[in-house]
Amino acid sequence: MTSLDASAGRIGYLLNQVRWATRISAALSTAQNREDIYAVLVSGLVSPIAVGFQTALVFDVDETAGEISGRFAIGIGSSEELDEMREDLRSETEFIERRKAELQERAAVDDDAASELRTLELGSQWVTIFQRLGTDSEQSRAVQSLRWPLESAGDCDAAPQFFRGLLGLRAPRAFGGNGGRAELPPELDSLLPGPFAVVPLRTNRGLRALVFVDRRVTGEPITSEDLDSLDWFATQGAIAIQNAELIADLETAYSELKAVDQLKSNFLSIISHELRTPLTAITGFVELILNKRAGDVNNSQRNLLKRVAKNTGHLNNMVNDLIEIAEIEAEGVTDISLVPVDPLNTLFATLPKLDYRRRDHKVDVQPIFDGELPRIVCDERSLERIFFHLLDNAVKFSEEGVPVDVEFEELDDSRLSIAICDCGAGIPGDKLKKIFDQFYQVDNSLTRSHEGLGIGLAVTRMLVQATRGEIRVESTLGKGSRFTLIYPVAESRAG
């Protein structure tokens, strides 16, 4: 063989390794649990056209519990099986390369071709290896039955002594050959009959697994190049395990937050309904007394009773808000029907519900528009609730006697803009993103001058999203706020 042939052969070998490294890295990036990660790693390790080990044993290490346990084993059992697999993988590789060449030109413009190309890149030979060798073998069942504590009761316990010696391992290590045979525990001695190597899978949380590999069929020694390949596999596997653990942590945290959120919603629903009953009774009794159904009432008593009625009304509104938010969180926004709605009529239907607030603040609500207003695609009941919450806030924060404007404007893109504008205190710019959060108060001090729970805008956003609208907010401190609703115009205009 000439030096040119040798160089070409070396280049071909390196290209093959790069292809495998690329495919394995891509596959590991999609794995989201340890089982999938181990499957990709060990299949690559025992592939005859990749690293070329014939057996891989995986052991989980739980340093917190002080235990090591067998996960699974995968391996080629004979030279005939090795030759057969080499031929199968060679044929599969040739097919994949041909198919990839066919797809690459189409992939830029064809989504199906791009998807198939991605599948070929991710799901190549190791899938064949893992499916073919599987983990339901006698060897795998033997490994799965093994479990040892990392601490032993006596010095004669070979297994903990052997594994304790591996706990500090930071790089692959070969046993056998010139390095001598390790003092293996009896259970492993039969599973690793010749020279073998161990590689740790270690994340920033500690040692997660030990992978044992050998070449029992060919009897080839473990070389320094093999250890380099094992080191690369261990690095990629550790990164994948670390990512999988982060994903698992996030899923756990999300589940816990959902459970807490559900408890909060249940609590709000229960306490709100429990408060509504006595409030209804209080309101009813106060009205009876004011109407002199329980005897005469002098002016001083009447004034006090009116204050009771007013504050009971405020409390009742807060209870209704709590019930509303609890029901939306528990059941979502239900009974939505997107139909042509007259926004002006809906606004007028909302105003009587704000009389108590408008009387207190001496604030008028005045609609502003030019010409005929179109109908919008919305849900009438939801739009009424949206108007109520936005106008309630606008009136509440307006200066006494200064009107709140509701500006209607038909946009060029067949949408209608409805802006609720007040001349109140305004909202600081750094707090605009938070005002739609539940229970958020711009002024959360105990001495604030405006009552409320900070629920109205959260409900408003939910309703706007459910009715496929948009809501925007602009505010200038000391000059007021402008909340803008945008909905598509219905095909049939208001008549």
C-alpha positions as CSV (number, residue, x, y, z in Angstrom):
1,M,0.0,0.0,0.0
2,T,1.4,3.4,-1.0
3,S,1.5,6.3,1.3
4,L,-1.2,8.0,-0.8
5,D,-3.5,5.0,-0.3
6,A,-2.8,5.1,3.4
7,S,-3.6,8.8,3.6
8,A,-6.8,8.2,1.6
9,G,-7.8,5.4,3.9
10,R,-7.1,7.5,7.0
11,I,-9.2,10.4,5.6
12,G,-12.0,8.0,4.8
13,Y,-11.9,6.7,8.4
14,L,-12.0,10.2,9.8
15,L,-14.9,11.2,7.5
16,N,-16.8,8.2,8.8
17,Q,-16.1,9.2,12.4
18,V,-17.3,12.8,11.7
19,R,-20.5,11.5,10.1
20,W,-21.2,9.3,13.2
21,A,-20.3,12.1,15.6
22,T,-22.7,14.5,13.8
23,R,-25.6,11.9,13.8
24,I,-25.1,11.0,17.4
25,S,-24.9,14.6,18.5
26,A,-28.1,15.4,16.6
27,A,-29.8,12.3,18.1
28,L,-28.7,13.2,21.7
29,S,-30.0,16.8,21.2
30,T,-33.6,15.3,20.8
31,A,-33.4,12.8,23.7
32,Q,-35.3,14.0,26.7
33,N,-34.8,11.1,29.2
34,R,-31.9,8.9,30.3
35,E,-33.2,5.8,28.6
36,D,-33.1,7.4,25.2
37,I,-29.7,8.9,25.9
38,Y,-28.3,5.6,26.9
39,A,-29.8,3.9,23.9
40,V,-28.1,6.3,21.5
41,L,-24.7,6.1,23.3
42,V,-24.4,2.4,23.6
43,S,-25.7,1.8,20.1
44,G,-22.9,4.1,18.8
45,L,-20.4,2.3,21.0
46,V,-21.2,-1.2,19.7
47,S,-21.7,-0.2,16.1
48,P,-19.2,-2.1,13.9
49,I,-18.8,0.9,11.6
50,A,-18.3,3.4,14.3
51,V,-16.2,2.8,17.5
52,G,-16.6,-0.9,17.2
53,F,-17.0,-2.3,20.7
54,Q,-19.0,-5.5,20.9
55,T,-20.6,-5.1,24.4
56,A,-21.7,-2.1,26.5
57,L,-23.1,-2.4,30.0
58,V,-24.7,0.6,31.7
59,F,-24.9,1.1,35.5
60,D,-26.8,3.9,37.2
61,V,-25.0,5.6,40.1
62,D,-27.0,7.3,42.8
63,E,-24.5,8.8,45.2
64,T,-27.2,10.4,47.3
65,A,-28.8,7.0,48.0
66,G,-25.4,5.3,48.1
67,E,-26.3,2.7,45.5
68,I,-25.3,1.5,42.1
69,S,-27.7,-0.6,39.9
70,G,-27.6,-2.2,36.5
71,R,-29.6,-0.5,33.8
72,F,-29.2,-2.7,30.7
73,A,-26.7,-4.4,28.5
74,I,-26.4,-4.5,24.7
75,G,-23.9,-6.6,22.7
76,I,-22.9,-8.7,19.7
77,G,-22.5,-12.3,20.7
78,S,-20.5,-14.0,17.9
79,S,-18.3,-13.3,14.9
80,E,-21.1,-14.4,12.6
81,E,-23.5,-11.9,14.1
82,L,-20.8,-9.2,13.8
83,D,-20.2,-9.9,10.1
84,E,-23.9,-9.9,9.4
85,M,-24.4,-6.6,11.2
86,R,-21.5,-5.0,9.4
87,E,-23.0,-5.9,6.1
88,D,-26.5,-4.7,7.1
89,L,-25.1,-1.4,8.4
90,R,-23.0,-0.9,5.3
91,S,-26.1,-1.4,3.1
92,E,-28.1,0.9,5.3
93,T,-25.4,3.6,5.1
94,E,-25.3,3.4,1.3
95,F,-29.0,3.7,1.1
96,I,-29.1,6.7,3.5
97,E,-26.4,8.5,1.6
98,R,-28.2,7.9,-1.7
99,R,-31.5,9.0,-0.3
100,K,-30.0,12.1,1.3
101,A,-28.4,13.1,-2.0
102,E,-31.9,12.9,-3.6
103,L,-33.5,14.9,-0.8
104,Q,-31.0,17.7,-0.3
105,E,-31.9,19.5,-3.5
106,R,-35.6,19.4,-2.7
107,A,-35.3,20.1,1.1
108,A,-35.0,23.8,0.7
109,V,-38.5,24.1,-0.9
110,D,-40.2,20.9,0.1
111,D,-41.2,20.5,3.8
112,D,-41.8,16.8,3.4
113,A,-38.3,16.3,1.9
114,A,-36.8,18.4,4.7
115,S,-38.6,16.3,7.3
116,E,-37.4,13.0,5.8
117,L,-33.9,14.3,5.5
118,R,-33.9,15.2,9.2
119,T,-35.3,11.8,10.1
120,L,-32.5,10.1,8.1
121,E,-29.9,12.2,9.9
122,L,-31.3,11.5,13.3
123,G,-32.6,8.0,13.0
124,S,-29.8,6.2,11.2
125,Q,-27.8,3.1,12.2
126,W,-28.0,3.2,16.0
127,V,-31.8,2.6,15.7
128,T,-31.2,-0.5,13.7
129,I,-28.6,-1.6,16.2
130,F,-30.7,-1.0,19.3
131,Q,-33.8,-2.6,17.8
132,R,-31.8,-5.6,16.6
133,L,-29.8,-6.2,19.7
134,G,-32.4,-4.9,22.1
135,T,-32.3,-4.9,25.9
136,D,-34.4,-8.0,26.5
137,S,-31.5,-10.4,26.4
138,E,-30.1,-12.8,28.9
139,Q,-27.1,-10.6,29.4
140,S,-29.3,-7.5,29.9
141,R,-31.5,-9.3,32.4
142,A,-28.4,-10.3,34.3
143,V,-27.2,-6.7,34.5
144,Q,-30.7,-5.4,35.5
145,S,-30.7,-7.8,38.5
146,L,-27.4,-6.3,39.9
147,R,-27.6,-3.8,42.7
148,W,-25.0,-2.9,45.3
149,P,-24.6,-0.4,48.1
150,L,-21.6,1.8,47.7
151,E,-20.6,1.3,51.3
152,S,-19.8,-2.3,52.5
153,A,-20.2,-3.8,55.9
154,G,-16.8,-5.4,55.6
155,D,-13.5,-5.3,53.7
156,C,-14.3,-8.5,51.9
157,D,-17.2,-7.1,49.9
158,A,-15.6,-6.9,46.4
159,A,-18.4,-5.0,44.6
160,P,-18.4,-1.8,46.8
161,Q,-14.6,-1.8,46.9
162,F,-14.4,-2.0,43.1
163,F,-17.0,0.7,42.5
164,R,-15.7,3.0,45.2
165,G,-12.5,3.0,43.2
166,L,-14.4,4.2,40.2
167,L,-16.4,7.0,41.9
168,G,-13.6,9.6,41.4
169,L,-13.0,8.5,37.8
170,R,-12.9,11.6,35.5
171,A,-11.8,10.0,32.2
172,P,-12.1,6.6,30.5
173,R,-9.9,3.9,31.9
174,A,-8.8,0.6,30.4
175,F,-8.5,-2.7,32.4
176,G,-6.8,-5.8,31.2
177,G,-4.0,-6.2,28.6
178,N,-0.8,-4.6,29.7
179,G,-2.6,-2.9,32.5
180,G,-3.5,-6.2,34.2
181,R,-6.9,-7.6,35.1
182,A,-9.0,-5.7,37.6
183,E,-10.3,-7.3,40.8
184,L,-13.8,-7.6,39.6
185,P,-16.7,-8.7,41.7
186,P,-17.8,-12.2,40.8
187,E,-21.1,-11.0,39.2
188,L,-19.1,-8.8,36.8
189,D,-16.3,-11.2,36.1
190,S,-18.6,-13.4,34.0
191,L,-20.1,-10.4,32.2
192,L,-16.7,-8.9,31.3
193,P,-14.5,-11.9,30.4
194,G,-11.6,-10.1,28.8
195,P,-10.0,-6.6,28.6
196,F,-12.6,-3.8,29.0
197,A,-12.8,-0.1,29.6
198,V,-15.0,2.0,31.9
199,V,-16.2,5.6,31.1
200,P,-18.0,7.8,33.6
201,L,-21.0,9.9,32.7
202,R,-20.6,12.9,35.0
203,T,-22.7,16.1,35.1
204,N,-22.3,19.2,37.2
205,R,-24.5,17.4,39.8
206,G,-22.1,14.4,40.1
207,L,-21.6,11.0,38.7
208,R,-24.7,9.7,36.9
209,A,-23.6,6.4,35.3
210,L,-20.7,4.1,34.5
211,V,-20.5,2.5,31.1
212,F,-18.4,-0.7,30.5
213,V,-17.3,-1.7,27.0
214,D,-15.2,-4.6,25.6
215,R,-14.4,-6.4,22.4
216,R,-15.1,-10.0,23.5
217,V,-15.7,-11.2,19.9
218,T,-12.6,-9.9,18.1
219,G,-10.4,-9.9,21.2
220,E,-8.8,-6.7,20.1
221,P,-7.1,-4.6,22.9
222,I,-8.4,-1.3,24.1
223,T,-6.3,1.4,22.5
224,S,-5.6,5.1,23.3
225,E,-7.8,6.0,20.3
226,D,-10.6,4.0,21.8
227,L,-10.2,5.9,25.1
228,D,-10.4,9.2,23.1
229,S,-13.6,8.0,21.4
230,L,-15.0,7.0,24.8
231,D,-14.2,10.4,26.2
232,W,-16.1,12.1,23.4
233,F,-19.1,9.9,23.9
234,A,-19.0,10.5,27.7
235,T,-18.9,14.3,27.2
236,Q,-21.8,14.2,24.7
237,G,-23.8,11.9,27.0
238,A,-23.1,14.0,30.1
239,I,-24.4,17.1,28.3
240,A,-27.5,15.3,27.2
241,I,-28.2,13.9,30.7
242,Q,-27.7,17.4,32.2
243,N,-30.2,18.9,29.7
244,A,-32.6,16.0,30.4
245,E,-32.4,16.7,34.1
246,L,-33.0,20.4,33.6
247,I,-36.1,19.6,31.5
248,A,-37.3,17.2,34.2
249,D,-36.8,19.9,36.8
250,L,-38.7,22.4,34.8
251,E,-41.5,19.9,34.2
252,T,-41.7,19.2,37.9
253,A,-41.6,22.9,38.8
254,Y,-44.3,23.5,36.2
255,S,-46.5,20.7,37.6
256,E,-46.0,22.0,41.2
257,L,-46.9,25.6,40.1
258,K,-50.0,24.3,38.3
259,A,-51.0,22.4,41.5
260,V,-50.5,25.5,43.6
261,D,-52.4,27.7,41.1
262,Q,-55.3,25.2,41.1
263,L,-55.4,25.3,44.9
264,K,-55.5,29.1,44.7
265,S,-58.3,29.0,42.2
266,N,-60.2,26.5,44.3
267,F,-59.7,28.6,47.4
268,L,-60.9,31.8,45.6
269,S,-63.9,30.0,44.3
270,I,-64.9,28.6,47.7
271,I,-64.3,31.7,49.7
272,S,-66.0,34.0,47.2
273,H,-69.2,31.9,47.1
274,E,-69.1,31.7,50.9
275,L,-68.8,35.5,51.1
276,R,-71.6,36.1,48.6
277,T,-74.3,34.6,50.9
278,P,-73.9,36.9,53.9
279,L,-73.3,39.9,51.6
280,T,-76.6,39.2,49.9
281,A,-78.3,39.1,53.2
282,I,-76.6,42.3,54.4
283,T,-77.6,44.1,51.2
284,G,-81.2,43.0,51.5
285,F,-81.6,43.9,55.1
286,V,-80.1,47.4,54.5
287,E,-82.5,48.0,51.7
288,L,-85.4,46.9,53.9
289,I,-84.4,49.3,56.6
290,L,-83.8,52.2,54.1
291,N,-87.3,51.5,52.7
292,K,-88.8,51.8,56.2
293,R,-90.0,48.2,56.1
294,A,-88.6,47.7,59.7
295,G,-89.8,51.1,61.1
296,D,-89.0,54.7,60.7
297,V,-85.4,55.8,60.0
298,N,-84.1,59.3,60.8
299,N,-81.8,61.2,58.6
300,S,-78.6,60.4,60.6
301,Q,-79.5,56.7,60.4
302,R,-80.3,56.9,56.7
303,N,-76.9,58.4,56.0
304,L,-75.1,55.7,57.9
305,L,-77.1,53.0,56.2
306,K,-76.3,54.5,52.8
307,R,-72.6,54.3,53.6
308,V,-73.2,50.6,54.6
309,A,-74.9,50.0,51.3
310,K,-72.2,51.7,49.3
311,N,-69.4,49.8,50.9
312,T,-71.3,46.5,50.7
313,G,-71.7,47.2,47.0
314,H,-67.9,47.7,46.7
315,L,-67.3,44.4,48.6
316,N,-69.9,42.6,46.5
317,N,-68.1,43.8,43.3
318,M,-64.8,42.5,44.6
319,V,-66.4,39.1,45.4
320,N,-67.9,39.0,41.9
321,D,-64.5,39.7,40.5
322,L,-63.0,36.8,42.6
323,I,-65.7,34.5,41.4
324,E,-65.2,35.6,37.8
325,I,-61.4,35.0,37.8
326,A,-61.8,31.7,39.6
327,E,-64.4,30.4,37.1
328,I,-62.2,31.5,34.1
329,E,-59.2,29.8,35.6
330,A,-61.1,26.6,36.4
331,E,-63.2,26.3,33.3
332,G,-61.7,28.7,30.8
333,V,-63.8,31.3,29.0
334,T,-67.0,29.4,28.0
335,D,-70.1,30.2,26.0
336,I,-68.2,32.3,23.5
337,S,-70.1,33.0,20.3
338,L,-68.2,35.2,17.7
339,V,-71.0,37.0,15.9
340,P,-71.6,40.5,14.5
341,V,-71.9,42.8,17.5
342,D,-72.9,46.5,17.7
343,P,-70.2,48.0,19.9
344,L,-72.1,51.2,20.6
345,N,-75.2,49.4,21.8
346,T,-73.0,47.2,24.0
347,L,-71.4,50.3,25.5
348,F,-74.8,51.8,26.3
349,A,-75.9,48.5,27.9
350,T,-72.8,48.6,30.1
351,L,-73.2,52.2,31.4
352,P,-76.0,51.5,33.9
353,K,-73.8,49.0,35.7
354,L,-71.3,51.9,36.3
355,D,-73.8,54.4,37.7
356,Y,-72.6,54.0,41.3
357,R,-69.0,54.7,40.3
358,R,-69.9,57.6,38.0
359,R,-72.1,59.2,40.6
360,D,-69.4,59.0,43.3
361,H,-66.8,60.6,41.0
362,K,-69.2,62.9,39.0
363,V,-67.7,61.5,35.8
364,D,-69.5,61.1,32.5
365,V,-68.6,58.6,29.8
366,Q,-68.9,60.0,26.3
367,P,-68.6,58.1,23.1
368,I,-66.8,59.8,20.2
369,F,-67.1,58.7,16.6
370,D,-67.7,60.0,13.1
371,G,-70.5,58.6,10.9
372,E,-72.0,55.1,11.1
373,L,-70.2,52.6,13.2
374,P,-69.7,49.1,11.8
375,R,-70.5,45.9,13.7
376,I,-67.5,43.9,14.9
377,V,-66.9,40.2,15.2
378,C,-67.0,39.5,18.9
379,D,-69.1,38.0,21.7
380,E,-71.6,40.5,23.1
381,R,-71.6,39.4,26.7
382,S,-67.8,39.3,26.8
383,L,-67.5,42.7,25.2
384,E,-69.9,44.1,27.8
385,R,-67.7,42.7,30.6
386,I,-64.6,44.1,28.9
387,F,-66.2,47.5,28.7
388,F,-67.3,47.3,32.3
389,H,-63.8,46.5,33.6
390,L,-62.0,49.1,31.5
391,L,-64.5,51.9,32.2
392,D,-64.7,51.0,35.9
393,N,-60.9,51.6,36.1
394,A,-61.0,54.7,33.9
395,V,-63.8,56.3,36.0
396,K,-62.2,55.2,39.3
397,F,-58.8,56.9,38.4
398,S,-60.3,60.0,36.8
399,E,-60.4,63.4,38.4
400,E,-63.8,64.5,39.6
401,G,-65.9,66.0,36.8
402,V,-63.4,65.1,34.0
403,P,-65.2,62.9,31.4
404,V,-63.9,59.5,30.1
405,D,-63.9,59.3,26.3
406,V,-64.6,56.2,24.3
407,E,-63.2,56.8,20.8
408,F,-64.3,54.7,17.9
409,E,-62.2,54.6,14.8
410,E,-62.5,52.4,11.8
411,L,-59.0,51.4,10.6
412,D,-57.8,50.8,7.0
413,D,-57.4,47.1,7.5
414,S,-61.1,46.4,8.2
415,R,-60.7,46.6,11.9
416,L,-62.3,48.8,14.5
417,S,-60.3,50.6,17.2
418,I,-62.1,51.3,20.5
419,A,-60.1,53.5,22.9
420,I,-61.1,54.1,26.5
421,C,-59.2,57.3,27.5
422,D,-59.0,58.9,30.9
423,C,-57.2,61.9,32.3
424,G,-56.2,60.3,35.6
425,A,-52.9,59.7,37.3
426,G,-51.4,57.5,34.6
427,I,-49.3,54.4,35.0
428,P,-45.5,54.4,35.3
429,G,-43.7,53.0,32.2
430,D,-41.9,50.2,34.2
431,K,-45.3,48.9,35.5
432,L,-47.2,48.8,32.2
433,K,-46.2,45.2,31.5
434,K,-47.5,44.0,34.9
435,I,-51.0,45.6,35.0
436,F,-52.7,42.6,33.4
437,D,-51.3,40.2,36.0
438,Q,-53.8,38.9,38.6
439,F,-53.9,40.9,41.8
440,Y,-51.3,43.4,40.6
441,Q,-51.7,46.9,42.0
442,V,-49.7,49.9,40.7
443,D,-50.0,51.3,44.2
444,N,-49.9,48.4,46.6
445,S,-49.5,50.4,49.7
446,L,-52.0,50.1,52.6
447,T,-52.7,53.9,52.3
448,R,-53.7,53.8,48.6
449,S,-56.8,55.9,47.8
450,H,-58.4,53.5,45.3
451,E,-60.1,50.2,46.3
452,G,-59.9,47.0,44.3
453,L,-58.1,43.7,44.0
454,G,-56.3,44.1,40.7
455,I,-58.5,41.5,39.0
456,G,-60.4,43.5,36.4
457,L,-57.6,43.9,33.9
458,A,-56.5,40.3,34.2
459,V,-60.1,39.2,33.4
460,T,-60.2,41.8,30.5
461,R,-57.1,40.3,28.9
462,M,-58.5,36.8,29.2
463,L,-61.8,37.9,27.6
464,V,-60.0,39.8,24.8
465,Q,-57.8,36.8,23.9
466,A,-60.8,34.4,24.0
467,T,-62.8,36.7,21.6
468,R,-59.7,37.0,19.3
469,G,-59.2,40.7,19.8
470,E,-56.2,42.8,20.7
471,I,-55.7,45.1,23.6
472,R,-53.0,47.8,23.9
473,V,-52.2,50.3,26.5
474,E,-50.5,53.7,26.5
475,S,-50.1,55.9,29.6
476,T,-48.3,59.0,30.6
477,L,-47.7,59.6,34.3
478,G,-49.9,62.5,35.5
479,K,-51.8,62.8,32.2
480,G,-53.9,59.6,32.0
481,S,-54.2,56.3,30.2
482,R,-55.5,55.0,27.0
483,F,-56.6,51.3,26.6
484,T,-57.3,50.4,23.0
485,L,-59.4,47.4,21.9
486,I,-59.1,46.2,18.3
487,Y,-61.6,43.8,16.6
488,P,-62.3,42.8,13.0
489,V,-65.2,44.5,11.3
490,A,-68.1,42.1,10.5
491,E,-69.1,41.8,6.8
492,S,-72.6,43.2,7.5
493,R,-72.5,46.8,8.8
494,A,-74.7,48.1,11.6
495,G,-78.1,49.1,10.2
